[in-house]
Amino acid sequence: MLASTGDERSVLESFLDLQRAVILNKLRGLSDADASRRLVPSETTLTGLVKHLTLVEESWFSSLLAREPGAVQLTSQEDATASFALTEEDTVERIAAAYEARCARSREVAARFDLGHVVPQPQVGEVSLRWILVHMIGETARHAGHADVLRELTDGSTGIV
């Protein structure tokens, strides 16, 4: 449920969770073949978008904010582009489950810090958890828009769900 009158944190977190749910809804119900089909000139596919967002979640929350050893950090455009690449093991079910688990981990990490908690980020400089949440809302919503178009091109489905 979208928090429309809560405090700053609950509003930010609920907007991010809404966008995460939209992403998953665009993927669900598709075959592996449909979800991995290239419909645009780039390598972008529905499963690729969700795989990318899984790594983006890990990069911002687990790697940057929590400094978890071994967590992936996307530090270049090449890293970001490569994060869309699919393997034969990347099924709709596995990609969706990995994204859901990573989002749950991101929520756990974020809950440990105040919105004003600041960490260094190599490309941007210092960023707060507040900034990370706003960035993740934008990043996830941007890709939700891509997913909207890809899903409509796949089977004609439109709308948030």
C-alpha positions as CSV (number, residue, x, y, z in Angstrom):
1,M,0.0,0.0,0.0
2,L,1.3,3.4,-1.0
3,A,1.9,5.7,2.1
4,S,0.5,9.0,1.0
5,T,0.4,10.7,4.4
6,G,3.2,9.1,6.4
7,D,6.5,10.5,7.4
8,E,9.2,11.1,4.9
9,R,10.8,7.7,5.2
10,S,7.5,5.7,4.8
11,V,6.6,7.8,1.8
12,L,10.0,7.2,0.1
13,E,10.1,3.5,0.9
14,S,6.5,2.9,-0.2
15,F,7.1,4.7,-3.6
16,L,10.2,2.5,-4.1
17,D,8.2,-0.6,-3.2
18,L,5.4,0.4,-5.6
19,Q,8.0,0.7,-8.5
20,R,9.5,-2.7,-7.5
21,A,6.1,-4.3,-7.6
22,V,5.4,-2.8,-11.0
23,I,8.6,-4.3,-12.3
24,L,7.6,-7.7,-11.1
25,N,4.1,-7.4,-12.4
26,K,5.4,-6.7,-15.9
27,L,7.5,-9.9,-15.8
28,R,5.0,-12.3,-14.3
29,G,2.9,-14.4,-16.5
30,L,5.3,-14.5,-19.4
31,S,7.1,-17.5,-20.7
32,D,10.9,-17.5,-20.5
33,A,11.1,-17.1,-24.2
34,D,8.8,-14.0,-24.3
35,A,10.5,-12.4,-21.3
36,S,13.9,-12.7,-22.8
37,R,12.9,-11.7,-26.4
38,R,14.7,-8.6,-27.8
39,L,12.0,-6.2,-29.1
40,V,14.2,-3.1,-29.3
41,P,17.6,-2.5,-31.0
42,S,19.5,-2.6,-27.7
43,E,20.0,-5.8,-25.6
44,T,17.1,-4.7,-23.3
45,T,14.7,-7.5,-22.4
46,L,12.2,-7.9,-19.6
47,T,14.3,-10.5,-17.8
48,G,17.4,-8.4,-18.5
49,L,15.8,-5.3,-16.9
50,V,14.9,-7.3,-13.7
51,K,18.4,-8.9,-13.6
52,H,19.9,-5.4,-14.0
53,L,17.7,-3.9,-11.2
54,T,18.7,-6.8,-8.9
55,L,22.3,-5.8,-9.3
56,V,21.5,-2.1,-8.9
57,E,19.8,-2.9,-5.6
58,E,22.8,-4.9,-4.5
59,S,25.2,-2.2,-5.6
60,W,23.5,0.7,-3.7
61,F,22.3,-1.0,-0.6
62,S,24.5,-4.0,0.1
63,S,27.8,-2.8,-1.4
64,L,27.7,0.9,-0.9
65,L,25.5,1.4,2.2
66,A,26.2,-1.7,4.2
67,R,29.7,-2.4,2.8
68,E,29.0,-6.1,2.7
69,P,32.1,-8.1,1.5
70,G,31.7,-9.6,-1.9
71,A,28.6,-7.5,-2.8
72,V,28.5,-6.4,-6.4
73,Q,29.1,-2.7,-7.1
74,L,28.3,-1.3,-10.5
75,T,30.9,1.4,-11.1
76,S,30.9,2.0,-14.8
77,Q,28.6,2.2,-17.8
78,E,30.2,-1.1,-18.9
79,D,29.2,-2.8,-15.6
80,A,25.7,-1.5,-16.0
81,T,25.3,-2.6,-19.6
82,A,26.7,-6.1,-18.7
83,S,24.2,-6.5,-15.9
84,F,21.4,-6.9,-18.5
85,A,23.1,-10.0,-20.1
86,L,21.2,-13.2,-19.7
87,T,22.4,-16.8,-19.4
88,E,20.4,-20.0,-19.9
89,E,19.8,-20.3,-16.2
90,D,18.0,-16.9,-16.2
91,T,14.4,-18.0,-16.1
92,V,11.5,-15.7,-15.3
93,E,11.0,-17.6,-12.0
94,R,14.7,-17.4,-11.0
95,I,15.0,-13.7,-12.0
96,A,11.9,-12.7,-10.1
97,A,12.9,-14.7,-7.0
98,A,16.4,-13.2,-7.0
99,Y,14.9,-9.7,-7.4
100,E,12.4,-10.2,-4.6
101,A,15.1,-11.5,-2.3
102,R,17.5,-8.7,-3.2
103,C,14.7,-6.1,-2.5
104,A,14.0,-7.7,0.8
105,R,17.7,-7.5,1.7
106,S,17.8,-3.8,0.6
107,R,14.9,-3.1,2.9
108,E,16.8,-4.8,5.8
109,V,19.9,-2.8,5.1
110,A,18.1,0.5,4.7
111,A,16.3,-0.1,8.0
112,R,19.6,0.0,9.9
113,F,20.4,3.6,8.9
114,D,18.9,7.1,9.4
115,L,17.8,8.9,6.2
116,G,20.7,11.3,6.8
117,H,23.4,8.6,7.0
118,V,26.1,9.5,4.5
119,V,28.5,7.2,2.6
120,P,31.1,8.0,-0.1
121,Q,30.1,7.0,-3.7
122,P,32.8,6.9,-6.3
123,Q,31.0,8.7,-9.1
124,V,28.8,11.1,-7.2
125,G,30.7,11.9,-4.0
126,E,28.9,11.7,-0.6
127,V,25.3,10.5,-0.7
128,S,22.8,10.0,2.1
129,L,20.3,7.2,2.4
130,R,17.7,9.7,1.5
131,W,19.5,10.4,-1.8
132,I,19.9,6.6,-2.4
133,L,16.1,6.1,-1.9
134,V,15.2,8.9,-4.3
135,H,17.8,7.7,-6.8
136,M,16.4,4.1,-6.6
137,I,12.8,5.4,-7.1
138,G,13.9,7.2,-10.2
139,E,16.0,4.3,-11.5
140,T,13.3,1.7,-10.9
141,A,10.6,3.9,-12.3
142,R,12.6,4.5,-15.4
143,H,13.0,0.8,-16.0
144,A,9.3,0.2,-15.1
145,G,8.6,2.5,-18.1
146,H,10.8,0.4,-20.3
147,A,9.1,-2.7,-19.0
148,D,5.7,-1.2,-19.8
149,V,6.7,-0.8,-23.4
150,L,8.3,-4.2,-23.7
151,R,5.3,-5.9,-22.1
152,E,2.9,-4.1,-24.4
153,L,5.0,-5.2,-27.4
154,T,5.1,-8.7,-26.1
155,D,1.4,-9.4,-25.5
156,G,-0.5,-6.1,-25.6
157,S,-0.8,-5.8,-21.8
158,T,-0.8,-2.3,-20.5
159,G,-1.3,-0.6,-17.1
160,I,0.5,-0.9,-13.8
161,V,-0.4,-4.5,-13.2
